[in-house]
Structures are given as C-alpha cells and as structure tokens.
Amino acid sequence: MGEPEAGPAITPRRAVWTLGITHLVGYGCTSYLSATLAAAQGQTLGVSTAFVFGAFSGALLISGLLGPVTGRAVDRHGARRPLAAGSIVLALALIGMALAQNVGQLIAAWLVLGIGMSLALYDIAFAGLVGWFGLEARKSITGVTLIAGFASTIAWPLTAWLEANFGWRETALVWAATNLLIALPLHLTLPRQATRISARAPDETPDAPQPGMALQMVLLATALAVMAGIGSTMGAHLPPLLIGIGASATAAIVAGMLVGPAQVAARVAEFVLVRRIHPLVSARVAVALFPIGAGLLLVFGPLAAAPFAILYGAGNGLFTIVRGTLPLVLFGAKNYGGRLGALSVPARLVGAIAPLLFALGLAKSEPWALGVLIAACLLALACLFVLRKPAP
C-alpha cells in the first residue's frame, strides 16, 4: 500500500477553476490597480502620479525578495496556506489603502500589498500545481493562466468605472471585499499539503542537477527578467503610451482591452498544443511578438495601436505559461517552488523598477522608450536561443 495523501484529493479540473478564479481577483487588485488609481491617489494626497508608481514598484520589489522563501514553503507544506494568507494580506492592504490619510500610510499600504502578491499570485499557484500533479502539471498551469488572462479585460474597465462613480477609496474597498468573499473561501478548499510528486514521464528531464544547470538558470532568469519588465511596464503605461504615440484616449482604452483576449487566445493555442510544442519554442515565439508589435507601432503610429496591443497580449499571455512550465521541464519537479522563487527574484526586481524607468523614458520620447524595450527583448530572445533542452 502506498502512503496516503496529505489532505483531500484534488482533480486538475477543480484546481484549474479554483486558482483561475482567485487569480482573476489577485491580479485585478494588484498588477492592474496602479494604472487606474495612481493619478487619483496622487491628486488626493498631494503627490505625483510617478510617486505612486514608485510605491507600486516597492510592492513588486518586496514580492520578488520574498519569492524564494514562499516557494520553499510551498515545497514543504503545500500551497493552501500561503494562498489563503495572501488573500487576507491583500484585503488588509487594500483596506489600509482606502483609509490612508497621508503619503506614509499610502506607501505602507502598497508595500503590504507586495507581501500579499508574494503569497497569492502565479508562482505559489504553479508550485502548488506541481506539488499535486508533478510533471503532469504543465496543462493545469496553462489552464490557470487561461482563466486568469481575463484579469486585464475585467479589471481595467471595472476599476475605472468604480473610481469614476464612487472614488478610489471605495474602489479599493470593493477589491478588498472580493478577496475576502471570493478568493479566500476558494483557497481554503484546496488540499492542506502537497501530495507525492507523480511519476516522471520517460522523456522528461530528471530531478537531479544537470551539467550546465547554473548557466541554464542564468539564461532563463535573464529572459524572465526582461519579460517581467515588459509586462509590468505595459500593465502600468499601455494607455498613456498609445496616447503619446497619437492615439485618442478612447482608442487607447479599446486597444488596452484587447490585451486580455489576445492573452487568452495565445493560451488556448498553448493548451491545445501542450503535448506537441516544447516550452522553449513557446518562449521564443512569445518574446519575439513584442518587438514585432513595437516595430509596427513605431512605423505606423496610432494606426498600429490595436495590432500592437494584440501582439503584446499574445506574447505576454504565452510567456506567463512559459515561466511556470519551462523551469519544470528543464529542471524537474523536485524543489520546484524554491527554484521558481529564485528564478523570479531578478524578474521581480526588474519588474519593480521598469514602470518608473519607462515613465522617465516617456518623458523623453515614446519612440526612444519603445526602442529600449525592443533591445531588451532581443537580448532575452538571444538567451532563449542559447538555452537547450537537457538530454533525458
């Protein structure tokens, strides 16, 4: 007889739906919050919008620094407790944000939000899925990102509508309630601990360290960092960037709303082809889409706003899956959470400072700022072409 599972069994379908819904909430109240509320918060408390983006960067920084610790905790104890705690911390941060009466209190609320992000977002969910399903988790990771890909489509217009009709403080309270009433109860239905790692497929990478793993980790970390910077920058600046290129405010918002469906379309393609395409191939395609879209935007201006948003969304959506599946296939399921947390540290650091640096670049010129992002993507693409699948 085998050892009993630690905690109730969970099926891939239920895990995907549970984590997909909670991540709609989690990303809606974190990554897509600053772009809508930063200006209103700055105006109320007498600071610049860039200052509020700096506080958001601090949240991303804290999230990244805590990544290895939370990842190792999931390896040992499972994802249920970190995810549930993350929902509570996010709610407390948003309540604190709504009650902030001065700049110090607002900064503190954003920093606490960063702690919640380290507990409640993709890295913990991916580690939990690997703990439950081992190397079979790849399709479940894709499924979670497929559902959560609607976060931008839902959160940007919903947050903007709430802020316009009720105010930014009330908007923060609505998102706090959503965490407590939707995300937290769903997280509490997950198994208490990780189950045994499932058997490895014969053609997959073994868990033991492989020759050249350190170089592989550096190359992958570089690519992850670049794409994290692109994602956080576009999440914070996509509408202002398009307006600066010459698009109308309405056209910029409409283009921004195309990002979510494009992410989902790319993830559907990955979900359908998950057994036929190696994650390394998916990664190269994902990274290449942004410079293509940015080049179109530089050449055709506002006429390319929608194509740019679609290509960016597709690449970002695809790479979100890759950052969970590629480390799994390259390095195996053992110690996956801690390894993913370590890989995510430079990504979170770059993601933290990128929106602020891009804001400074936008002040200089939109084409110049886009050119820097294109060059960074080409660096990431070069790293991915140097990466090779280890021999089984």
C-alpha positions as CSV (number, residue, x, y, z in Angstrom):
1,M,0.0,0.0,0.0
2,G,1.2,3.4,-0.9
3,E,1.3,6.4,1.5
4,P,-2.0,8.2,1.9
5,E,-2.3,11.7,0.5
6,A,-1.8,14.5,2.9
7,G,-5.1,16.3,2.6
8,P,-8.1,15.7,0.4
9,A,-7.5,14.8,-3.2
10,I,-8.0,17.4,-5.9
11,T,-8.6,16.9,-9.6
12,P,-6.8,19.0,-12.2
13,R,-10.1,20.4,-13.4
14,R,-11.1,21.7,-9.9
15,A,-7.6,23.0,-9.3
16,V,-7.6,25.0,-12.5
17,W,-11.0,26.6,-11.9
18,T,-10.3,27.4,-8.3
19,L,-6.9,29.0,-9.0
20,G,-8.0,30.6,-12.2
21,I,-10.9,32.5,-10.4
22,T,-8.8,33.5,-7.5
23,H,-6.1,34.8,-9.8
24,L,-8.6,36.9,-11.7
25,V,-9.2,38.6,-8.3
26,G,-5.5,38.6,-7.3
27,Y,-4.2,40.2,-10.5
28,G,-7.2,42.6,-10.8
29,C,-6.4,44.2,-7.4
30,T,-2.6,44.3,-7.8
31,S,-1.0,44.5,-11.2
32,Y,-3.9,46.3,-12.9
33,L,-4.7,48.7,-10.0
34,S,-1.9,51.3,-10.2
35,A,-2.6,52.2,-13.9
36,T,-6.2,53.3,-12.9
37,L,-5.9,54.6,-9.4
38,A,-2.4,56.2,-9.3
39,A,-3.4,59.6,-10.6
40,A,-6.4,59.9,-8.3
41,Q,-4.4,58.8,-5.3
42,G,-1.6,61.3,-6.1
43,Q,-4.1,64.1,-6.5
44,T,-5.8,63.4,-3.2
45,L,-2.7,63.1,-1.2
46,G,-0.7,65.8,-3.0
47,V,2.0,63.7,-4.7
48,S,2.8,63.0,-8.4
49,T,1.5,60.0,-10.3
50,A,5.1,58.9,-10.7
51,F,5.4,58.9,-6.9
52,V,2.5,56.4,-6.6
53,F,4.1,54.3,-9.3
54,G,7.2,54.3,-7.2
55,A,5.2,52.9,-4.3
56,F,3.9,50.2,-6.6
57,S,7.4,49.4,-7.6
58,G,8.2,49.0,-4.0
59,A,5.4,46.4,-3.7
60,L,6.9,44.5,-6.7
61,L,10.3,44.6,-5.1
62,I,9.1,43.2,-1.8
63,S,7.1,40.5,-3.7
64,G,10.3,39.5,-5.5
65,L,12.5,39.3,-2.5
66,L,10.1,37.1,-0.7
67,G,9.7,34.7,-3.6
68,P,12.4,32.1,-2.7
69,V,11.1,31.9,0.9
70,T,7.4,31.4,-0.1
71,G,8.4,29.0,-2.9
72,R,10.3,26.8,-0.5
73,A,7.4,26.9,2.0
74,V,5.1,25.5,-0.8
75,D,7.6,22.7,-1.5
76,R,7.5,21.7,2.2
77,H,3.9,22.4,3.2
78,G,1.8,22.9,0.0
79,A,0.1,26.0,-1.4
80,R,-3.1,26.2,0.5
81,R,-1.9,28.2,3.5
82,P,0.2,30.7,1.5
83,L,-2.6,31.4,-0.9
84,A,-5.2,31.8,1.8
85,A,-2.9,34.1,3.8
86,G,-2.2,36.1,0.6
87,S,-5.9,36.8,0.1
88,I,-6.1,38.1,3.7
89,V,-3.0,40.2,3.3
90,L,-4.2,41.7,0.0
91,A,-7.5,42.6,1.6
92,L,-5.8,44.3,4.6
93,A,-3.5,46.2,2.2
94,L,-6.5,47.4,0.2
95,I,-8.4,48.5,3.3
96,G,-5.3,50.3,4.5
97,M,-5.1,52.0,1.1
98,A,-8.7,53.1,1.3
99,L,-8.1,54.6,4.8
100,A,-4.8,56.3,4.0
101,Q,-4.8,59.9,5.1
102,N,-1.2,60.8,4.2
103,V,1.6,59.7,1.9
104,G,3.3,57.5,4.5
105,Q,0.1,55.5,5.1
106,L,-0.4,55.1,1.4
107,I,3.2,53.8,0.9
108,A,2.7,51.4,3.7
109,A,-0.4,50.0,2.1
110,W,1.3,49.5,-1.2
111,L,4.2,47.7,0.5
112,V,1.8,45.4,2.4
113,L,0.2,44.7,-1.0
114,G,3.6,43.5,-2.2
115,I,3.7,40.9,0.7
116,G,0.2,39.7,-0.4
117,M,1.4,39.5,-4.0
118,S,4.3,37.2,-3.0
119,L,1.7,34.8,-1.4
120,A,-1.3,34.9,-3.7
121,L,-0.2,35.1,-7.3
122,Y,1.2,32.8,-10.0
123,D,4.4,31.5,-8.5
124,I,2.6,30.0,-5.5
125,A,-0.2,28.6,-7.6
126,F,2.3,27.0,-10.1
127,A,4.3,25.4,-7.2
128,G,1.1,24.1,-5.7
129,L,0.1,22.5,-9.0
130,V,3.5,20.9,-9.4
131,G,3.1,19.6,-5.8
132,W,-0.2,18.0,-6.6
133,F,0.4,16.7,-10.1
134,G,4.2,16.6,-10.7
135,L,5.3,16.9,-14.3
136,E,1.7,16.5,-15.4
137,A,1.1,20.0,-14.0
138,R,2.0,21.7,-17.3
139,K,-1.5,21.5,-18.7
140,S,-3.0,22.7,-15.4
141,I,-0.6,25.7,-15.3
142,T,-1.8,26.6,-18.8
143,G,-5.4,26.2,-17.7
144,V,-5.0,28.6,-14.7
145,T,-3.4,31.3,-16.9
146,L,-6.1,30.8,-19.5
147,I,-8.8,31.8,-17.0
148,A,-6.7,34.5,-15.2
149,G,-5.8,36.0,-18.6
150,F,-9.2,37.8,-18.5
151,A,-7.9,39.9,-15.5
152,S,-6.9,42.9,-17.6
153,T,-10.1,42.8,-19.7
154,I,-12.2,42.8,-16.5
155,A,-10.1,44.8,-14.0
156,W,-9.1,47.8,-16.1
157,P,-12.7,48.8,-17.1
158,L,-14.2,47.7,-13.8
159,T,-11.7,49.6,-11.7
160,A,-12.0,52.7,-13.9
161,W,-15.8,52.6,-13.6
162,L,-15.7,52.2,-9.8
163,E,-13.2,55.0,-9.5
164,A,-15.2,57.3,-11.7
165,N,-18.5,56.6,-10.0
166,F,-17.6,56.1,-6.3
167,G,-13.9,57.2,-5.9
168,W,-10.6,55.4,-5.5
169,R,-11.0,54.7,-1.8
170,E,-14.3,52.9,-2.4
171,T,-12.8,51.0,-5.3
172,A,-10.0,49.7,-3.0
173,L,-12.7,48.5,-0.5
174,V,-14.6,46.7,-3.3
175,W,-11.4,44.8,-4.2
176,A,-10.7,44.0,-0.5
177,A,-14.2,42.5,-0.2
178,T,-13.7,40.5,-3.3
179,N,-10.6,38.9,-1.8
180,L,-12.3,38.1,1.4
181,L,-15.6,36.9,-0.1
182,I,-14.4,35.1,-3.2
183,A,-10.7,34.3,-3.3
184,L,-10.2,33.4,0.4
185,P,-13.0,30.8,0.6
186,L,-11.9,29.2,-2.7
187,H,-8.3,29.0,-1.5
188,L,-9.5,27.3,1.7
189,T,-11.0,24.5,-0.4
190,L,-7.5,23.4,-1.6
191,P,-5.6,20.5,-0.1
192,R,-3.7,21.3,3.1
193,Q,-0.4,19.8,1.9
194,A,1.3,18.8,-1.3
195,T,0.7,15.2,-2.5
196,R,3.5,13.0,-3.6
197,I,5.1,14.1,-6.9
198,S,3.7,12.0,-9.7
199,A,5.9,9.7,-11.7
200,R,8.2,11.3,-14.3
201,A,7.5,10.6,-17.9
202,P,10.4,8.7,-19.5
203,D,11.3,11.5,-21.9
204,E,11.3,14.3,-19.3
205,T,14.2,15.8,-17.5
206,P,15.3,14.1,-14.3
207,D,15.2,15.9,-11.0
208,A,18.9,15.6,-10.3
209,P,21.2,18.6,-11.1
210,Q,22.3,18.5,-14.8
211,P,25.6,19.7,-16.3
212,G,25.4,23.3,-17.1
213,M,22.4,24.0,-14.9
214,A,23.9,27.2,-13.4
215,L,24.3,28.7,-16.9
216,Q,20.8,27.5,-17.8
217,M,19.4,29.2,-14.7
218,V,21.2,32.5,-15.6
219,L,20.0,32.5,-19.2
220,L,16.4,31.7,-18.1
221,A,16.5,34.2,-15.3
222,T,17.6,36.9,-17.8
223,A,14.8,36.1,-20.2
224,L,12.3,36.1,-17.3
225,A,13.6,39.4,-16.0
226,V,13.2,41.1,-19.4
227,M,9.7,39.8,-19.9
228,A,8.7,40.8,-16.4
229,G,9.9,44.3,-17.1
230,I,7.8,44.4,-20.3
231,G,4.7,43.1,-18.5
232,S,4.9,45.5,-15.6
233,T,5.7,48.4,-17.9
234,M,2.8,47.7,-20.2
235,G,0.4,47.0,-17.3
236,A,1.2,50.4,-15.9
237,H,1.7,52.5,-19.1
238,L,-0.1,51.0,-22.1
239,P,-2.9,53.5,-22.4
240,P,-0.5,56.6,-21.8
241,L,2.0,55.1,-24.3
242,L,-0.6,54.8,-27.0
243,I,-1.9,58.3,-26.3
244,G,1.6,59.6,-26.5
245,I,2.1,57.9,-29.9
246,G,-1.0,59.8,-31.2
247,A,-4.0,57.5,-30.4
248,S,-7.1,59.0,-28.9
249,A,-8.0,58.2,-25.3
250,T,-10.9,56.0,-26.4
251,A,-8.7,54.2,-28.9
252,A,-6.0,53.6,-26.2
253,I,-8.6,52.1,-23.8
254,V,-10.1,49.9,-26.5
255,A,-6.6,48.7,-27.5
256,G,-5.9,48.0,-23.9
257,M,-9.0,45.9,-23.6
258,L,-7.7,43.7,-26.5
259,V,-4.7,42.6,-24.4
260,G,-6.8,40.2,-22.3
261,P,-8.5,38.4,-25.3
262,A,-5.1,38.2,-27.0
263,Q,-3.6,36.6,-23.9
264,V,-6.4,34.1,-23.7
265,A,-6.1,33.2,-27.4
266,A,-2.4,32.5,-27.1
267,R,-3.0,30.4,-24.0
268,V,-5.8,28.4,-25.8
269,A,-3.3,27.7,-28.6
270,E,-0.7,26.5,-26.0
271,F,-3.4,24.5,-24.2
272,V,-4.4,22.7,-27.4
273,L,-0.7,22.1,-28.4
274,V,0.7,21.5,-24.9
275,R,2.0,18.0,-25.8
276,R,3.3,18.9,-29.2
277,I,5.4,22.0,-28.6
278,H,8.3,22.3,-26.2
279,P,8.0,25.2,-23.8
280,L,11.3,26.5,-25.1
281,V,9.8,27.0,-28.5
282,S,6.8,28.7,-27.0
283,A,9.1,31.0,-25.1
284,R,11.0,32.1,-28.2
285,V,7.7,32.8,-30.0
286,A,6.4,34.8,-27.0
287,V,9.4,37.0,-26.7
288,A,9.5,37.7,-30.5
289,L,6.0,39.0,-30.6
290,F,6.6,42.2,-28.6
291,P,9.4,43.7,-30.8
292,I,7.3,42.9,-33.9
293,G,4.3,44.8,-32.4
294,A,6.5,47.7,-31.2
295,G,8.1,48.0,-34.6
296,L,4.7,48.3,-36.2
297,L,3.8,51.0,-33.7
298,L,6.9,53.0,-34.5
299,V,6.3,52.7,-38.2
300,F,2.6,53.2,-38.4
301,G,1.9,55.2,-35.3
302,P,-1.7,55.2,-33.8
303,L,-2.9,53.0,-36.8
304,A,-1.0,50.1,-35.2
305,A,-2.3,50.6,-31.7
306,A,-4.7,47.6,-31.9
307,P,-2.1,45.2,-33.6
308,F,0.5,46.3,-31.0
309,A,-1.8,45.5,-28.1
310,I,-2.8,42.2,-29.6
311,L,0.8,41.1,-30.3
312,Y,1.9,42.2,-26.8
313,G,-1.0,40.5,-25.2
314,A,-0.4,37.2,-27.1
315,G,3.3,37.2,-26.2
316,N,2.7,38.1,-22.6
317,G,0.0,35.5,-22.2
318,L,2.2,32.8,-23.7
319,F,5.2,33.8,-21.6
320,T,3.2,33.7,-18.4
321,I,2.7,30.0,-19.1
322,V,6.4,29.5,-20.0
323,R,7.7,31.0,-16.8
324,G,5.8,28.1,-15.0
325,T,6.4,25.3,-17.4
326,L,9.9,25.9,-18.7
327,P,11.6,25.5,-15.3
328,L,9.5,22.4,-14.7
329,V,10.6,20.7,-18.0
330,L,14.3,21.9,-17.8
331,F,15.0,21.2,-14.2
332,G,12.3,18.7,-13.0
333,A,9.6,18.8,-10.3
334,K,11.8,18.4,-7.2
335,N,12.3,21.7,-5.3
336,Y,10.3,23.4,-8.0
337,G,8.8,26.1,-5.7
338,G,12.2,27.2,-4.3
339,R,13.8,27.1,-7.8
340,L,11.0,29.1,-9.3
341,G,11.2,31.6,-6.5
342,A,14.9,32.0,-7.1
343,L,14.4,32.5,-10.8
344,S,11.8,35.1,-10.1
345,V,13.9,37.4,-7.9
346,P,15.6,39.2,-10.8
347,A,12.3,39.2,-12.7
348,R,10.6,40.9,-9.8
349,L,13.4,43.4,-9.3
350,V,13.3,44.4,-12.9
351,G,9.5,44.4,-12.9
352,A,9.6,46.7,-9.9
353,I,11.8,49.4,-11.4
354,A,10.7,49.1,-15.0
355,P,7.5,51.1,-14.8
356,L,9.3,54.0,-13.2
357,L,12.2,54.0,-15.6
358,F,9.8,53.8,-18.5
359,A,7.8,56.8,-17.2
360,L,11.1,58.7,-17.3
361,G,11.7,57.4,-20.8
362,L,8.2,58.5,-21.9
363,A,9.0,62.0,-20.7
364,K,12.0,62.0,-23.1
365,S,10.2,60.4,-26.1
366,E,7.9,57.5,-26.8
367,P,10.0,56.1,-29.7
368,W,13.1,56.2,-27.5
369,A,11.4,54.3,-24.7
370,L,10.0,51.7,-27.1
371,G,13.4,51.2,-28.6
372,V,14.9,50.3,-25.3
373,L,12.2,47.7,-24.8
374,I,12.8,46.3,-28.2
375,A,16.6,45.9,-27.5
376,A,15.8,44.2,-24.2
377,C,13.5,41.7,-25.9
378,L,16.2,40.9,-28.4
379,L,18.6,40.2,-25.5
380,A,16.0,37.8,-24.0
381,L,15.5,36.1,-27.3
382,A,19.2,35.5,-27.6
383,C,19.3,33.9,-24.2
384,L,16.4,31.6,-25.1
385,F,18.2,30.5,-28.3
386,V,21.3,29.6,-26.3
387,L,19.2,27.5,-23.9
388,R,18.9,23.9,-24.9
389,K,16.7,21.1,-23.6
390,P,18.9,18.8,-21.4
391,A,19.3,15.3,-22.6
392,P,16.8,12.9,-20.8
